[in-house]
Amino acid sequence: MKCPFCGHEEDKVIDSRSAQDGRAVRRRRECLNCKERFTTYEYIESVTLSVIKSDQRREPFDRQKLIHGMKLACNKRPVTTKKIESIADEIEARLQELSKSEVTSKYIGELVMEKLKETDEIAYVRFASVYRKFQDKAEFLEEMKKLLG
């Protein structure tokens, strides 16, 4: 770390603590040359995630798109916006854990269905009907039988 006062490249850390709700580490440093003190922050570098669509196009991951899809499925259901955002948080965390720069839309859709199935079965069926592109009522009924079975 280069001292902002004299440019010397050696310092010692005097104090470290969590900052910004655990998203950063604040370090208080002292230059070994001029003895001036300064503060630095360390952040986790997040990887920009690309989503591979079914037609092989790639687009950046969009949290708002994820939330919008779940809100449509949960329309007029007893699922709060807070719960939908919590599900989005869980899905984002799972995607970050993969440590990949690309993920398929199919994988994201499966995660959403898994979470909606645990939360509200009607919202799950609504999401599944759009996501899996049910062509007729037979496919819809088949999914319902799986839920009931």
Z-matrix of the N, CA and C atoms (Angstrom, degrees):
N
C 1 1.450
C 2 1.528 1 107.14
N 3 1.314 2 115.94 1 128.11
C 4 1.466 3 121.32 2 -178.49
C 5 1.530 4 109.03 3 -86.53
N 6 1.331 5 116.57 4 129.09
C 7 1.467 6 122.21 5 178.89
C 8 1.536 7 109.55 6 -63.22
N 9 1.347 8 117.88 7 128.73
C 10 1.464 9 120.01 8 179.70
C 11 1.532 10 112.87 9 -71.62
N 12 1.325 11 117.93 10 -11.88
C 13 1.462 12 121.70 11 -177.70
C 14 1.528 13 112.55 12 -95.12
N 15 1.372 14 116.77 13 -47.17
C 16 1.466 15 118.87 14 -175.79
C 17 1.529 16 113.41 15 -119.81
N 18 1.346 17 118.05 16 -9.17
C 19 1.457 18 121.07 17 178.16
C 20 1.517 19 114.95 18 85.14
N 21 1.333 20 117.28 19 -1.75
C 22 1.467 21 121.29 20 179.03
C 23 1.534 22 108.94 21 -63.30
N 24 1.324 23 116.87 22 144.32
C 25 1.460 24 120.25 23 -173.86
C 26 1.526 25 115.05 24 -99.25
N 27 1.310 26 118.11 25 10.18
C 28 1.456 27 119.56 26 178.14
C 29 1.518 28 109.81 27 -121.59
N 30 1.346 29 114.60 28 135.08
C 31 1.458 30 120.27 29 178.09
C 32 1.519 31 108.50 30 -148.11
N 33 1.322 32 115.22 31 174.27
C 34 1.464 33 119.17 32 173.67
C 35 1.523 34 108.02 33 -127.15
N 36 1.328 35 114.46 34 147.22
C 37 1.460 36 120.58 35 178.82
C 38 1.522 37 108.16 36 -85.81
N 39 1.327 38 115.44 37 124.33
C 40 1.460 39 121.76 38 -179.09
C 41 1.527 40 110.81 39 -92.94
N 42 1.349 41 115.62 40 -36.48
C 43 1.464 42 120.13 41 -175.58
C 44 1.525 43 109.09 42 -151.56
N 45 1.341 44 117.14 43 140.20
C 46 1.469 45 123.23 44 174.05
C 47 1.507 46 108.41 45 -130.98
N 48 1.325 47 115.42 46 137.95
C 49 1.459 48 119.13 47 175.43
C 50 1.519 49 110.08 48 -155.34
N 51 1.314 50 114.11 49 158.75
C 52 1.454 51 121.05 50 178.35
C 53 1.530 52 109.42 51 -68.95
N 54 1.330 53 116.42 52 145.35
C 55 1.460 54 121.24 53 179.44
C 56 1.529 55 109.18 54 -140.28
N 57 1.295 56 115.45 55 161.66
C 58 1.468 57 122.99 56 176.46
C 59 1.516 58 111.79 57 51.12
N 60 1.324 59 115.63 58 54.52
C 61 1.472 60 123.09 59 178.04
C 62 1.525 61 113.09 60 55.23
N 63 1.324 62 116.51 61 38.27
C 64 1.451 63 121.35 62 176.34
C 65 1.521 64 114.66 63 83.75
N 66 1.325 65 117.95 64 3.60
C 67 1.462 66 120.83 65 -179.39
C 68 1.522 67 112.44 66 -88.83
N 69 1.330 68 116.30 67 -4.06
C 70 1.464 69 120.00 68 -179.18
C 71 1.525 70 109.42 69 -149.47
N 72 1.327 71 114.58 70 162.95
C 73 1.465 72 121.08 71 173.37
C 74 1.522 73 106.98 72 -119.14
N 75 1.327 74 115.18 73 126.42
C 76 1.474 75 121.33 74 178.10
C 77 1.516 76 107.42 75 -96.31
N 78 1.323 77 116.99 76 128.17
C 79 1.459 78 121.14 77 178.93
C 80 1.522 79 109.50 78 -123.02
N 81 1.308 80 115.56 79 130.69
C 82 1.463 81 122.17 80 174.39
C 83 1.514 82 106.09 81 -97.40
N 84 1.328 83 117.09 82 125.47
C 85 1.463 84 121.88 83 -173.97
C 86 1.525 85 110.63 84 -122.60
N 87 1.343 86 115.32 85 155.85
C 88 1.455 87 121.85 86 175.10
C 89 1.524 88 108.44 87 -128.51
N 90 1.331 89 115.47 88 127.13
C 91 1.461 90 121.44 89 178.73
C 92 1.525 91 109.31 90 -66.94
N 93 1.325 92 117.06 91 133.51
C 94 1.463 93 121.07 92 179.89
C 95 1.532 94 111.94 93 -76.42
N 96 1.330 95 117.55 94 -13.40
C 97 1.451 96 121.61 95 -179.33
C 98 1.536 97 111.07 96 -93.48
N 99 1.326 98 117.75 97 -60.48
C 100 1.471 99 120.98 98 -173.37
C 101 1.532 100 113.49 99 -98.70
N 102 1.336 101 116.92 100 -7.45
C 103 1.477 102 123.58 101 177.40
C 104 1.535 103 113.82 102 70.08
N 105 1.343 104 117.98 103 7.07
C 106 1.468 105 120.80 104 175.52
C 107 1.525 106 108.95 105 -70.91
N 108 1.328 107 115.35 106 152.06
C 109 1.460 108 120.48 107 179.17
C 110 1.522 109 110.04 108 -109.59
N 111 1.330 110 114.41 109 146.05
C 112 1.462 111 119.83 110 177.66
C 113 1.528 112 109.38 111 -149.58
N 114 1.328 113 115.96 112 163.05
C 115 1.459 114 122.33 113 -176.12
C 116 1.529 115 109.76 114 -114.10
N 117 1.332 116 115.58 115 138.88
C 118 1.458 117 121.06 116 174.06
C 119 1.526 118 108.63 117 -126.61
N 120 1.327 119 115.43 118 157.69
C 121 1.466 120 121.93 119 176.43
C 122 1.518 121 108.62 120 -125.55
N 123 1.330 122 116.19 121 138.59
C 124 1.457 123 121.85 122 175.75
C 125 1.516 124 108.07 123 -113.10
N 126 1.329 125 115.96 124 134.87
C 127 1.459 126 122.56 125 179.61
C 128 1.519 127 109.22 126 -124.80
N 129 1.315 128 115.48 127 151.95
C 130 1.456 129 119.91 128 173.28
C 131 1.522 130 107.25 129 -76.20
N 132 1.307 131 115.50 130 130.67
C 133 1.452 132 120.00 131 178.44
C 134 1.520 133 108.12 132 -82.11
N 135 1.318 134 116.10 133 115.97
C 136 1.454 135 118.87 134 -179.01
C 137 1.525 136 109.52 135 -86.71
N 138 1.316 137 114.26 136 140.20
C 139 1.454 138 121.57 137 -179.40
C 140 1.522 139 108.35 138 -83.11
N 141 1.327 140 117.49 139 132.09
C 142 1.446 141 120.95 140 175.75
C 143 1.516 142 107.66 141 -71.16
N 144 1.305 143 115.74 142 123.01
C 145 1.454 144 121.43 143 -175.07
C 146 1.518 145 110.57 144 -97.30
N 147 1.326 146 116.24 145 129.60
C 148 1.460 147 121.64 146 175.13
C 149 1.522 148 108.51 147 -105.54
N 150 1.332 149 115.14 148 143.03
C 151 1.452 150 121.46 149 178.96
C 152 1.529 151 107.79 150 -105.24
N 153 1.336 152 115.80 151 127.37
C 154 1.463 153 121.36 152 176.57
C 155 1.523 154 107.21 153 -91.19
N 156 1.322 155 115.74 154 113.13
C 157 1.458 156 121.84 155 -178.16
C 158 1.532 157 109.82 156 -76.75
N 159 1.327 158 116.80 157 169.45
C 160 1.468 159 121.11 158 -177.29
C 161 1.530 160 112.42 159 -63.36
N 162 1.347 161 117.50 160 -26.16
C 163 1.470 162 120.11 161 177.66
C 164 1.540 163 111.80 162 -92.10
N 165 1.333 164 116.06 163 13.87
C 166 1.468 165 125.57 164 178.10
C 167 1.531 166 114.75 165 74.73
N 168 1.338 167 117.79 166 3.21
C 169 1.466 168 119.29 167 172.60
C 170 1.520 169 107.76 168 -67.64
N 171 1.311 170 115.50 169 156.31
C 172 1.458 171 120.92 170 177.01
C 173 1.518 172 108.85 171 -120.81
N 174 1.327 173 114.65 172 139.26
C 175 1.459 174 119.71 173 175.92
C 176 1.521 175 108.18 174 -144.39
N 177 1.317 176 117.49 175 155.49
C 178 1.464 177 119.89 176 180.00
C 179 1.531 178 111.06 177 -64.62
N 180 1.333 179 115.77 178 144.94
C 181 1.463 180 119.97 179 175.15
C 182 1.516 181 108.64 180 -60.72
N 183 1.323 182 116.11 181 135.72
C 184 1.458 183 121.96 182 -177.65
C 185 1.526 184 109.17 183 -128.12
N 186 1.312 185 115.89 184 105.31
C 187 1.469 186 121.75 185 -179.45
C 188 1.526 187 110.74 186 -57.97
N 189 1.338 188 116.71 187 -40.21
C 190 1.464 189 120.08 188 -177.91
C 191 1.526 190 111.63 189 -64.30
N 192 1.311 191 117.00 190 -34.76
C 193 1.459 192 121.04 191 177.21
C 194 1.529 193 109.82 192 -66.13
N 195 1.310 194 116.31 193 -40.61
C 196 1.457 195 122.36 194 177.14
C 197 1.528 196 110.40 195 -60.77
N 198 1.323 197 116.42 196 -49.13
C 199 1.470 198 121.55 197 179.91
C 200 1.521 199 110.69 198 -63.41
N 201 1.331 200 117.39 199 -42.39
C 202 1.465 201 121.40 200 -179.66
C 203 1.533 202 110.99 201 -58.75
N 204 1.342 203 116.59 202 -45.44
C 205 1.468 204 120.54 203 179.03
C 206 1.520 205 112.25 204 -61.10
N 207 1.334 206 116.18 205 -40.58
C 208 1.467 207 119.42 206 179.11
C 209 1.528 208 110.83 207 -70.61
N 210 1.334 209 117.74 208 -37.08
C 211 1.469 210 120.52 209 177.95
C 212 1.527 211 110.99 210 -62.61
N 213 1.316 212 117.07 211 -39.71
C 214 1.466 213 119.95 212 177.67
C 215 1.527 214 110.41 213 -61.98
N 216 1.327 215 116.45 214 -44.85
C 217 1.462 216 120.96 215 -179.96
C 218 1.529 217 111.90 216 -65.60
N 219 1.322 218 116.52 217 -30.81
C 220 1.472 219 121.61 218 -176.34
C 221 1.531 220 113.06 219 -95.34
N 222 1.335 221 117.07 220 5.21
C 223 1.453 222 121.02 221 -179.01
C 224 1.536 223 110.99 222 -55.02
N 225 1.326 224 116.29 223 127.88
C 226 1.473 225 124.46 224 -179.80
C 227 1.528 226 112.63 225 61.62
N 228 1.319 227 116.09 226 27.67
C 229 1.460 228 122.42 227 174.45
C 230 1.524 229 107.70 228 -115.13
N 231 1.323 230 118.09 229 158.72
C 232 1.469 231 120.45 230 -178.11
C 233 1.533 232 112.72 231 -79.49
N 234 1.328 233 115.90 232 53.39
C 235 1.464 234 121.45 233 179.01
C 236 1.524 235 107.03 234 -120.74
N 237 1.317 236 116.62 235 118.57
C 238 1.462 237 121.05 236 -176.11
C 239 1.524 238 111.65 237 -77.02
N 240 1.313 239 114.26 238 158.97
C 241 1.464 240 120.35 239 174.91
C 242 1.523 241 109.82 240 -59.82
N 243 1.322 242 115.51 241 -37.76
C 244 1.468 243 120.33 242 178.81
C 245 1.530 244 110.60 243 -60.34
N 246 1.330 245 117.21 244 -40.86
C 247 1.467 246 121.34 245 179.09
C 248 1.525 247 110.46 246 -66.55
N 249 1.334 248 116.74 247 -41.48
C 250 1.465 249 120.78 248 178.56
C 251 1.527 250 110.15 249 -61.93
N 252 1.329 251 116.94 250 -43.23
C 253 1.463 252 120.64 251 178.59
C 254 1.527 253 111.26 252 -65.98
N 255 1.328 254 116.31 253 -35.13
C 256 1.459 255 120.44 254 176.99
C 257 1.530 256 110.63 255 -65.06
N 258 1.328 257 116.79 256 -40.63
C 259 1.469 258 121.05 257 176.77
C 260 1.534 259 109.15 258 -63.21
N 261 1.328 260 116.41 259 -43.47
C 262 1.471 261 120.36 260 178.26
C 263 1.524 262 110.25 261 -60.12
N 264 1.339 263 117.65 262 -40.84
C 265 1.468 264 121.60 263 176.90
C 266 1.526 265 110.88 264 -59.41
N 267 1.345 266 115.97 265 -45.81
C 268 1.466 267 120.39 266 -179.26
C 269 1.531 268 111.17 267 -62.80
N 270 1.328 269 116.13 268 -42.25
C 271 1.463 270 120.30 269 -179.66
C 272 1.524 271 110.03 270 -66.00
N 273 1.332 272 117.09 271 -44.67
C 274 1.470 273 120.18 272 177.71
C 275 1.521 274 111.22 273 -59.39
N 276 1.329 275 116.67 274 -41.61
C 277 1.469 276 120.49 275 179.26
C 278 1.530 277 110.51 276 -62.45
N 279 1.325 278 116.28 277 -42.34
C 280 1.475 279 119.53 278 178.54
C 281 1.521 280 110.84 279 -63.63
N 282 1.323 281 117.02 280 -38.66
C 283 1.462 282 120.60 281 179.35
C 284 1.524 283 110.85 282 -67.34
N 285 1.341 284 117.48 283 -39.39
C 286 1.466 285 120.86 284 178.16
C 287 1.527 286 110.90 285 -66.29
N 288 1.333 287 117.06 286 -35.76
C 289 1.464 288 121.43 287 179.36
C 290 1.524 289 111.97 288 -62.50
N 291 1.331 290 116.43 289 -25.59
C 292 1.471 291 120.05 290 179.87
C 293 1.514 292 111.86 291 -66.59
N 294 1.329 293 116.29 292 -24.45
C 295 1.463 294 122.65 293 -177.75
C 296 1.526 295 112.04 294 54.21
N 297 1.318 296 115.50 295 39.86
C 298 1.459 297 121.20 296 177.60
C 299 1.523 298 108.36 297 -115.87
N 300 1.314 299 116.02 298 156.56
C 301 1.460 300 119.55 299 177.63
C 302 1.521 301 111.60 300 -92.35
N 303 1.348 302 116.58 301 -13.85
C 304 1.462 303 121.08 302 179.00
C 305 1.521 304 110.19 303 -135.03
N 306 1.325 305 114.53 304 146.08
C 307 1.458 306 121.21 305 177.21
C 308 1.525 307 107.09 306 -145.71
N 309 1.324 308 117.26 307 148.96
C 310 1.460 309 119.71 308 -178.16
C 311 1.531 310 110.81 309 -81.01
N 312 1.321 311 115.32 310 149.91
C 313 1.465 312 120.10 311 176.29
C 314 1.527 313 109.09 312 -63.79
N 315 1.333 314 116.29 313 -29.42
C 316 1.471 315 120.62 314 178.25
C 317 1.533 316 110.19 315 -61.32
N 318 1.319 317 116.47 316 -44.26
C 319 1.465 318 120.48 317 179.89
C 320 1.530 319 110.57 318 -62.57
N 321 1.330 320 116.35 319 -44.60
C 322 1.478 321 120.04 320 178.72
C 323 1.520 322 109.88 321 -62.03
N 324 1.330 323 117.29 322 -43.73
C 325 1.467 324 121.24 323 178.98
C 326 1.513 325 112.25 324 -59.68
N 327 1.329 326 116.49 325 -40.40
C 328 1.468 327 120.41 326 178.43
C 329 1.533 328 111.01 327 -64.95
N 330 1.338 329 116.46 328 -39.91
C 331 1.468 330 119.68 329 176.82
C 332 1.525 331 110.92 330 -62.43
N 333 1.326 332 116.28 331 -43.01
C 334 1.470 333 120.41 332 179.19
C 335 1.518 334 109.89 333 -61.74
N 336 1.324 335 116.65 334 -46.66
C 337 1.470 336 119.10 335 -179.25
C 338 1.520 337 111.97 336 -62.36
N 339 1.318 338 116.87 337 -39.90
C 340 1.471 339 121.40 338 177.88
C 341 1.530 340 110.43 339 -58.37
N 342 1.338 341 116.29 340 -45.95
C 343 1.463 342 120.90 341 -177.83
C 344 1.523 343 111.61 342 -71.39
N 345 1.339 344 117.42 343 -40.42
C 346 1.464 345 119.73 344 179.49
C 347 1.523 346 111.47 345 -67.52
N 348 1.318 347 116.77 346 -34.95
C 349 1.471 348 120.85 347 178.40
C 350 1.529 349 110.31 348 -61.63
N 351 1.347 350 116.26 349 -38.21
C 352 1.467 351 121.18 350 177.71
C 353 1.527 352 111.40 351 -71.30
N 354 1.335 353 116.87 352 -28.63
C 355 1.458 354 122.39 353 -171.86
C 356 1.520 355 113.18 354 -92.03
N 357 1.339 356 117.15 355 -49.76
C 358 1.461 357 121.66 356 -175.65
C 359 1.527 358 108.06 357 -158.45
N 360 1.329 359 116.88 358 114.34
C 361 1.460 360 120.43 359 -173.89
C 362 1.528 361 112.82 360 -66.34
N 363 1.319 362 117.82 361 -32.10
C 364 1.471 363 120.07 362 178.44
C 365 1.529 364 109.25 363 -67.35
N 366 1.324 365 117.20 364 -44.80
C 367 1.466 366 121.02 365 177.27
C 368 1.534 367 109.46 366 -60.81
N 369 1.326 368 115.74 367 -39.28
C 370 1.468 369 120.40 368 177.97
C 371 1.527 370 110.99 369 -59.05
N 372 1.351 371 116.89 370 -48.93
C 373 1.465 372 120.75 371 -178.44
C 374 1.527 373 110.33 372 -64.80
N 375 1.314 374 117.69 373 -39.62
C 376 1.462 375 120.71 374 177.46
C 377 1.530 376 110.65 375 -60.18
N 378 1.332 377 115.76 376 -48.32
C 379 1.464 378 119.92 377 -179.58
C 380 1.524 379 109.91 378 -63.29
N 381 1.330 380 116.79 379 -45.17
C 382 1.468 381 121.32 380 -178.14
C 383 1.525 382 110.89 381 -61.64
N 384 1.330 383 117.28 382 -38.07
C 385 1.466 384 119.66 383 -177.65
C 386 1.531 385 111.47 384 -64.27
N 387 1.322 386 116.82 385 -35.34
C 388 1.463 387 120.63 386 177.76
C 389 1.526 388 109.81 387 -80.54
N 390 1.319 389 116.32 388 -46.70
C 391 1.463 390 121.62 389 -176.48
C 392 1.528 391 111.63 390 -62.02
N 393 1.324 392 115.90 391 -45.48
C 394 1.469 393 119.82 392 -178.14
C 395 1.520 394 112.82 393 -87.99
N 396 1.315 395 115.89 394 -0.66
C 397 1.475 396 122.47 395 175.26
C 398 1.527 397 111.32 396 55.23
N 399 1.332 398 115.33 397 55.42
C 400 1.463 399 119.17 398 177.18
C 401 1.524 400 109.15 399 -54.51
N 402 1.321 401 116.02 400 132.81
C 403 1.462 402 120.91 401 -177.32
C 404 1.522 403 112.74 402 -93.27
N 405 1.332 404 116.17 403 -26.23
C 406 1.466 405 118.51 404 -179.19
C 407 1.520 406 109.78 405 -152.50
N 408 1.343 407 114.46 406 177.67
C 409 1.469 408 119.19 407 -176.36
C 410 1.531 409 112.20 408 -67.28
N 411 1.332 410 118.07 409 -23.90
C 412 1.469 411 120.62 410 179.36
C 413 1.530 412 110.75 411 -63.36
N 414 1.313 413 117.19 412 -42.47
C 415 1.468 414 120.43 413 177.60
C 416 1.523 415 110.71 414 -64.62
N 417 1.321 416 115.36 415 -39.71
C 418 1.463 417 120.76 416 178.32
C 419 1.529 418 110.08 417 -63.03
N 420 1.327 419 116.64 418 -46.45
C 421 1.469 420 121.05 419 -179.45
C 422 1.522 421 111.22 420 -64.16
N 423 1.315 422 116.46 421 -36.24
C 424 1.470 423 120.78 422 178.29
C 425 1.534 424 110.75 423 -61.16
N 426 1.315 425 116.17 424 -42.41
C 427 1.476 426 120.96 425 177.63
C 428 1.523 427 110.43 426 -64.82
N 429 1.321 428 116.79 427 -39.49
C 430 1.463 429 120.53 428 178.47
C 431 1.524 430 110.48 429 -64.30
N 432 1.332 431 117.44 430 -40.62
C 433 1.470 432 121.06 431 178.85
C 434 1.531 433 110.77 432 -60.62
N 435 1.339 434 116.37 433 -38.72
C 436 1.470 435 120.65 434 177.84
C 437 1.524 436 110.90 435 -61.26
N 438 1.346 437 115.27 436 -39.95
C 439 1.461 438 119.65 437 179.01
C 440 1.529 439 111.79 438 -66.84
N 441 1.318 440 115.88 439 -41.65
C 442 1.469 441 121.48 440 -176.87
C 443 1.516 442 112.32 441 -77.04
N 444 1.323 443 116.42 442 -28.91
C 445 1.465 444 122.40 443 -174.47
C 446 1.448 445 113.25 444 -72.82
